[in-house]
Amino acid sequence: MSRKLAGRTPDREQRGKGQRTSFPDSGYVPHVGHTPNLVTGGSAVSSRTRLDYSSMGQVSSLTSPYWGSSPGTPSRPDFCAGSPEHRPTGRGSTAAKKCELNHRMIENLEHIHCDNHVNKTIWLCILFDARDMPEAAAFSSHRSLTTARTTLEFAASLSTSSSAGNSLDSDRQIRHAEPAYSFVGMHCIFDNCRASATIVKFGHMSSNLLAYGASDGSLTICNASEQPSLCHQLKGHSKAITDFDFSSNNQYIASSSMDKTVRVWDVSKGHCMRIIYGVSPQLCIRFHPVNNNLLSVGNGNKEINELNFSTGHVVTKLLFENEITAMDNDHTGQHLFAGDAQGCIYSVKVNSHTAAISRSHKNRSIRSKSPITTVQYRTFSFVARGPVLLACARDGNICFFSVALEVQGYLTLLCSLKLAPRSHNIGASFCPLLSLGKGEFVVSGSEDANVYFYDLTRPKHACVNKLQGHGSTVIGVAWNHGENLLASSDSDGTVIVWKRAQSG
């Protein structure tokens, strides 16, 4: 089985067939800066590299045979630019297409502002598939996954005013990159998933505990520390995972799925503790923030069910007009905010002792009838001077509400942003708070394989930054508790953890 390379994803249908894979030409332009860790479940390693093992299953260094230990300054390495000894023949051959792509990529890189000329060329070896390498070193099984650290320096591609252009996800030009949302590069890459990674989250109050769910029903728990590793791959769901949530102490994960079940998992042991069967697809799920014995589950039967985690029984249920597709609790647990398949947002009153739930308000600010893909609550915003709610719809609408908890969670629309419609359920998330008067920033995936940062208070010039590195649609995004790491997942199953630059 071939392994996906950092920042470039081989065509999925080629995996495991024993022939070369090809890379889609997405116009991807990487930048240089940080060295990522690569955690993979694959069996092959990067081409154009030679490996140096310090111990079994551990790659201690990857170095390119085309560079010496003291880097030179060629703007176009022979093997990439297509010198006579390396230039493939045959206009339609895969190798010729790769060479042509490399040549175009070099042309783009020459326009990038770099500290030295070597930075323009050091990325190019990642464009070759693992099977180009005559001797592929085998990785160990999933139980002993390896962490490969390359000497090739990767970085987040940050669009600044010096190279501002039109976003493929919107027609708004990128303003000068917000310094507080600059990144030094990729911290690590998790590449074990063989299906679309539809949702990614860090644990509550955790900087390293990370999990992501996939369309094949698998749920992966990993550690994004300085030595990243895969902890468990939880298998049990037979269809796509739609949502999951950590308990407040990170001891459990509850997951919902299209297979009509809810499963509760033990995080440390990696096994399923309880299965709760439903009669329709289970679409979103949350632990109660105060009483972790309660689970709120939105389903395809137009209900929110309050489940007793210990017994698996439905305690109470509340009926709605449409399927509940996304939800989040406030910090007190007394209010639940739910979005449905027709673009409505509901404020729901919750009793943490009796699990009684009742509807308080219905908001129809998103005028188009498009499914809500993200509902996220935040306790404070400088713009609203109080609690706020973020809602994102599949049609590209991102809405920002103030929340009046004293009026049973009443929502008031403060600002909104219209992006291009999406064919995937792409998520969004609040960005870390900045100083007073700095705007309200969110981060979102996109179908052009980039991660975008938007200031909702400036809709005409909303995009302030973007990260390039994925090879397919970016679906999920999530910050860790320390707000120094951002995780993003894509439709090819790759999860990239980006390291934020230290401010000040």
C-alpha atoms as one frame of an Amber mdcrd trajectory, in Angstrom:
protein
   0.000   0.000   0.000   1.320   3.397  -0.855   1.536   6.170   1.645   0.271
   9.676   1.079   3.008  12.258   1.019   2.913  15.439   3.042   0.915  18.042
   1.211   0.227  15.870  -1.852  -2.254  13.031  -2.029  -1.948  10.160  -4.532
  -5.081   9.114  -6.363  -6.988   6.789  -4.052  -7.973   4.259  -6.698  -4.311
   3.475  -7.308  -3.592   2.386  -3.727  -2.570  -1.179  -3.242  -2.496  -2.003
  -6.981   1.259  -2.110  -7.287   1.620   0.558  -9.967   2.603   4.189  -9.861
   0.181   6.689  -8.541  -0.309  10.152  -9.954  -0.865  13.445  -8.257  -3.708
  15.772  -9.216  -2.603  19.120 -10.569  -4.200  21.489  -8.091  -1.867  24.436
  -8.572  -0.505  23.798  -5.089   2.324  26.147  -4.081   4.042  25.135  -0.830
   6.169  27.372   1.327   9.056  26.457   3.539   9.781  26.688   7.219   8.934
  23.901   9.650   9.712  20.191   9.880   6.620  18.018  10.437   6.330  14.610
  12.011   4.605  12.037   9.821   2.563   9.320  11.506   1.346   6.798   8.993
  -0.187   3.386   8.668   1.251   2.876   5.194   3.968   0.525   4.055   6.182
   2.657   1.835   8.235   5.780   2.277   8.996   8.811   0.167  10.820   8.444
  -3.110  13.954  10.374  -3.952  15.080   9.723  -0.381  17.377   7.385   1.404
  16.606   6.191   4.855  18.715   5.997   7.937  17.262   3.752  10.659  18.367
   4.214  14.219  16.013   1.486  15.447  13.453  -0.857  13.980  10.351   0.952
  12.812  11.784   4.400  13.496  12.967   6.671  10.729  15.559   8.951  12.240
  16.347  10.936   9.122  15.326  11.315   5.510  17.764  13.064   3.257  17.600
  13.758  -0.420  20.355  12.336  -2.657  20.099  15.491  -4.755  21.339  17.752
  -1.984  24.512  17.529   0.027  24.733  18.277   3.723  25.778  21.786   2.780
  22.953  23.113   0.609  23.693  24.801  -2.665  21.598  27.372  -4.384  20.258
  25.902  -7.636  16.926  27.488  -8.512  16.009  24.445 -10.602  17.362  21.040
  -9.543  18.157  18.845 -12.537  15.860  15.997 -11.531  12.883  18.347 -11.231
  13.510  20.731 -14.075  13.929  17.880 -16.521  17.592  17.603 -17.422  18.474
  15.175 -20.255  19.476  12.406 -17.875  16.257  12.671 -15.905  13.710  14.110
 -18.352  11.121  11.434 -19.208   9.998  10.938 -22.770   6.481  10.432 -24.039
   4.086  13.350 -23.819   1.300  11.319 -22.247   3.375   9.319 -19.780   2.853
   9.667 -16.038   6.490  10.572 -15.529   6.256  13.270 -18.196   3.202  14.770
 -16.538   5.018  14.810 -13.192   7.992  16.507 -14.760   5.752  19.103 -16.374
   4.035  19.700 -13.025   7.421  20.111 -11.337   8.460  22.666 -13.948   5.291
  24.708 -13.442   5.723  24.465  -9.682   9.253  25.843  -9.906   7.973  28.767
 -11.960   5.512  29.535  -9.163   8.113  29.115  -6.453  10.364  31.694  -8.104
   7.796  34.362  -7.263   7.691  33.451  -3.573   9.559  35.653  -1.128  12.114
  33.394   0.598  15.056  34.055   2.862  17.392  32.187   0.495  17.330  30.483
  -2.867  17.481  26.988  -1.404  14.033  27.448   0.087  12.617  27.582  -3.437
  13.825  24.092  -4.265  13.797  22.090  -1.068  10.089  21.199  -1.371  10.274
  19.631  -4.797  11.197  16.061  -3.876   7.787  15.474  -2.252   6.158  15.475
  -5.683   7.301  11.932  -6.396   5.384   8.884  -5.275   6.833   6.297  -2.927
   7.029   3.697  -5.683   9.615   5.746  -7.580  12.062   4.600  -4.940  13.875
   1.383  -5.918  14.122   0.145  -2.352  11.027   0.854  -0.281  11.477   0.309
   3.418   8.554  -1.431   5.065   6.854   0.086   8.046   5.608  -2.073  10.870
   1.940  -2.968  11.430  -0.714  -0.574  12.736   0.141  -1.630  16.285   3.650
  -0.288  15.915   3.190   2.728  13.678   6.239   4.797  12.941   6.988   8.470
  13.151   9.101   9.744  10.278  10.856  13.053  10.726  12.177  14.536   7.506
  14.984  16.979   7.066  12.967  18.618   4.333  11.441  21.675   5.930   7.734
  22.132   5.469   5.670  25.201   6.255   2.216  26.604   6.236   1.671  28.524
   3.024   0.652  31.908   4.293  -0.972  34.283   1.849   0.147  37.778   2.736
  -0.251  41.112   1.074   2.895  40.488  -0.966   1.219  37.581  -2.760  -2.450
  38.335  -2.267  -4.819  36.857  -4.820  -8.356  35.779  -5.323  -9.451  32.875
  -3.141 -10.977  29.931  -4.971 -13.468  29.719  -2.135 -14.565  33.335  -2.435
 -14.017  36.296  -4.698 -12.567  38.426  -1.927  -8.888  39.298  -1.981  -6.767
  38.367   0.995  -5.789  41.295   3.141  -2.483  41.514   4.934  -2.176  38.317
   6.972  -3.239  38.755  10.578   0.028  38.238  12.534  -1.779  36.479  15.373
  -2.894  33.772  12.937   0.484  33.122  11.358   1.916  29.615  11.468   5.464
  28.316  11.476   4.433  25.194   9.589   3.179  21.655  10.040   3.659  20.139
  13.468   2.709  16.616  12.390   0.673  14.661   9.840  -1.555  11.665  10.600
  -1.987   9.459   7.584  -3.483   6.180   8.772  -7.049   6.812   7.600  -8.130
   5.260   4.313 -11.427   7.151   4.029 -12.613  10.733   4.249 -11.787  12.250
   7.661 -15.051  14.093   8.197 -14.602  15.460  11.707 -11.624  16.308  13.923
 -11.497  17.479  17.559  -9.070  18.003  20.403  -9.989  16.793  23.881 -11.532
  19.176  26.398  -8.903  21.393  28.045  -6.242  19.345  26.250  -3.389  20.493
  24.057  -2.342  17.077  22.731  -5.275  14.636  22.787  -6.731  14.523  19.278
  -9.371  12.374  17.587 -10.911  12.207  14.145 -13.786  10.260  12.651 -14.063
   8.929   9.118 -16.641   8.012   6.521 -15.753   4.321   6.838 -16.935   4.290
  10.466 -13.492   4.333  12.084 -12.542   6.669  14.923  -8.874   7.379  15.581
  -7.387   8.657  18.839  -3.892  10.089  18.706  -1.370  12.171  20.586  -0.197
  15.399  18.958   2.659  16.044  21.380   6.280  16.686  20.396   6.491  12.949
  19.691   3.139  12.368  17.936   1.674   8.879  17.895  -1.491   6.934  17.173
  -3.082   5.638  20.366  -6.132   3.683  19.195  -8.156   3.107  16.076 -11.698
   2.405  17.232 -13.739   0.211  14.909 -17.353  -0.737  15.419 -19.523   1.583
  13.379 -20.521   0.102  10.026 -21.199   3.455   8.349 -19.854   6.995   8.425
 -19.260   8.745  11.729 -21.299  11.940  11.750 -20.092  13.435  15.034 -18.322
  12.641  18.302 -17.634  14.372  21.593 -15.217  13.990  24.501 -16.533  13.846
  28.037 -15.434  16.740  30.255 -12.599  14.672  31.777 -11.632  13.113  28.414
 -12.224   9.643  29.819 -14.863   8.788  27.226 -15.773   9.532  23.632 -19.357
   9.287  22.415 -19.811   8.873  18.660 -22.854   9.035  16.392 -23.138   7.357
  13.026 -25.219   6.841   9.925 -25.559   3.200  11.017 -28.254   4.399  13.495
 -26.153   3.728  16.586 -24.423   5.711  19.305 -21.275   4.204  20.786 -19.413
   5.208  23.933 -15.696   4.420  23.995 -13.082   4.276  26.726 -10.305   6.610
  25.585  -7.432   5.036  27.518  -8.292   1.408  26.728  -9.668   1.947  23.262
 -12.674  -0.339  23.529 -16.414   0.168  23.165 -18.255   0.380  26.479 -21.824
   0.786  25.276 -23.894   0.628  22.088 -27.199   2.493  21.927 -29.408   1.562
  18.983 -31.735   4.026  17.271 -34.267   3.886  14.461 -32.722   6.566  12.242
 -29.246   7.938  11.458 -27.675   9.625  14.480 -26.390  12.964  13.173 -24.849
  14.914  16.064 -23.960  14.293  19.696 -22.798  16.123  22.837 -21.994  15.184
  26.415 -23.711  17.408  28.929 -20.938  19.713  30.220 -22.011  19.401  33.870
 -23.673  15.978  34.063 -21.603  13.628  31.905 -24.164  10.890  32.462 -26.380
  12.697  29.937 -25.935  12.575  26.177 -27.807  14.841  23.765 -28.261  13.258
  20.339 -29.828  14.788  17.231 -31.117  12.295  14.690 -32.696  11.853  11.293
 -36.080  11.300  12.917 -36.327  15.064  13.625 -35.620  14.573  17.337 -33.188
  15.464  20.058 -32.933  12.595  22.512 -31.510  12.866  26.006 -29.815   9.543
  26.748 -28.676   8.089  30.049 -25.081   7.101  29.416 -25.071   4.492  32.193
 -28.197   2.628  31.084 -28.392   3.549  27.415 -32.065   4.469  27.790 -33.780
   7.491  26.265 -34.826   9.736  29.157 -36.600  12.485  27.210 -37.034  13.508
  23.594 -38.003  16.690  21.792 -39.544  16.785  18.312 -38.609  19.333  15.618
 -39.756  20.142  12.081 -36.554  18.868  10.428 -33.518  16.685  11.029 -31.104
  18.037  13.646 -27.688  18.178  11.978 -25.420  20.089  14.412 -25.463  21.168
  18.062 -23.480  22.583  20.952 -24.013  23.292  24.669 -23.373  26.493  26.537
 -20.865  26.354  29.379 -23.557  26.005  32.055 -25.310  23.088  30.392 -28.656
  24.848  30.746 -28.897  25.697  27.052 -28.454  23.624  23.927 -28.176  25.215
  20.485 -29.207  23.028  17.560 -29.183  23.533  13.787 -31.435  21.625  11.416
 -31.440  20.519   7.781 -33.340  23.634   6.648 -31.055  26.306   8.113 -32.906
  26.988  11.374 -31.146  27.412  14.733 -32.988  26.480  17.923 -32.328  27.472
  21.517 -33.280  24.574  23.787 -33.614  24.672  27.565 -32.057  21.689  29.372
 -32.474  20.547  32.975 -29.237  18.859  33.994 -30.917  16.936  36.847 -34.084
  15.592  35.221 -32.898  15.762  31.579 -36.107  17.601  30.682 -35.729  19.640
  27.475 -37.949  22.277  25.889 -37.687  24.677  22.968 -37.106  28.333  23.805
 -36.479  30.169  20.536 -36.177  29.546  16.810 -33.880  31.671  14.643 -34.235
  31.857  10.856 -31.402  34.265  10.035 -29.956  31.893   7.430 -32.552  32.512
   4.738 -31.644  29.682   2.401 -32.875  26.214   3.297 -29.467  24.630   3.660
 -28.291  22.133   6.317 -26.376  23.556   9.264 -22.940  21.930   9.396 -21.449
  23.719  12.424 -22.863  25.111  15.654 -20.254  26.363  18.136 -20.767  28.291
  21.371 -18.207  30.634  22.944 -18.514  32.128  26.402 -17.190  35.583  25.486
 -16.463  37.816  22.518 -15.008  41.325  22.524 -17.316  42.242  19.664 -20.499
  41.091  21.415 -19.278  41.796  24.961 -20.753  38.469  25.990 -21.435  34.910
  24.813 -21.693  34.229  21.076 -22.653  31.453  18.686 -21.144  30.488  15.332
 -23.308  28.744  12.732 -22.170  27.516   9.339 -24.412  26.169   6.562 -23.610
  24.015   3.554 -24.589  26.806   1.167 -21.582  28.834   2.395 -23.327  31.108
   4.899 -21.399  31.737   8.117 -23.395  33.565  10.802 -22.269  35.118  14.070
 -24.860  35.579  16.846 -24.874  37.156  20.269 -26.489  34.943  22.913 -28.759
  36.289  25.650 -28.597  33.535  28.254 -30.803  35.582  30.566 -33.536  35.392
  27.906 -33.376  31.613  27.509 -30.613  31.693  24.914 -32.171  34.221  22.544
 -29.997  34.738  19.435 -29.333  38.052  17.692 -27.494  38.076  14.364 -24.464
  40.386  14.545 -22.762  39.704  11.223 -22.533  37.111   8.490 -20.352  36.072
   5.595 -21.361  34.413   2.337 -18.884  31.977   0.799 -19.255  29.691  -2.185
 -21.741  26.810  -1.740 -20.211  23.493  -0.726 -20.941  19.914  -1.714 -19.383
  18.614   1.538 -20.365  19.266   5.142 -17.428  21.582   5.739 -16.925  22.747
   9.299 -15.782  26.032  10.812 -14.467  27.118  14.203 -13.865  30.247  16.230
 -10.256  31.405  16.244  -8.429  32.304  19.472  -9.427  35.662  20.921  -7.288
  38.660  20.098  -7.033  42.021  21.809  -9.911  44.467  21.983 -11.122  45.802
  18.647  -9.391  43.187  16.522 -12.521  41.747  14.902 -14.108  38.306  15.091
 -12.103  35.601  13.361 -13.111  32.118  12.268 -11.277  29.345  10.447 -12.895
  27.078   7.889 -12.046  24.336   5.452 -12.791  24.633   1.758 -13.201  22.560
  -1.365 -10.074  24.032  -2.979  -7.943  22.142  -0.400  -7.030  25.251   1.602
  -7.706  26.330   5.180  -9.036  29.896   5.322  -9.147  32.495   8.097 -11.917
  35.087   7.952 -12.748  38.250   9.848 -16.543  38.265  10.045 -16.617  41.972
  10.873 -15.135  42.884   7.471 -17.250  41.022   4.910 -15.834  42.901   1.908
 -12.265  41.842   2.716 -12.915  38.921   5.005 -10.057  36.546   4.200  -6.961
  37.387   6.238  -4.893  34.235   5.785  -4.857  30.742   4.346  -2.894  27.528
   4.823  -1.950  25.298   1.906  -0.856  21.710   2.323  -3.826  19.420   1.788
  -4.410  17.619  -1.480  -8.205  17.468  -1.317 -11.263  19.129   0.234 -10.619
  20.274   3.810 -13.664  19.254   5.856 -12.882  19.542   9.572 -10.932  22.110
  11.598 -10.253  22.322  15.350  -8.022  24.228  17.788  -6.388  22.689  20.823
  -6.852  24.135  24.308  -3.484  25.900  24.267  -4.489  27.553  20.971  -1.042
  26.871  19.529  -2.109  23.939  17.337  -4.759  23.789  14.626  -5.875  20.440
  13.207  -7.472  20.093   9.776  -8.802  16.962   8.076  -9.526  16.299   4.419
 -11.567  14.050   2.173  -8.578  11.800   1.475  -8.154  10.951   5.159  -5.127
  13.118   5.919  -5.048  15.088   9.170  -2.517  17.918   9.402  -1.681  19.590
  12.704  -0.392  23.113  12.103   1.842  24.914  14.588   0.935  28.509  15.261
   3.652  31.142  15.448   4.239  32.630  18.873   2.886  36.152  19.074   4.876
  38.907  20.619
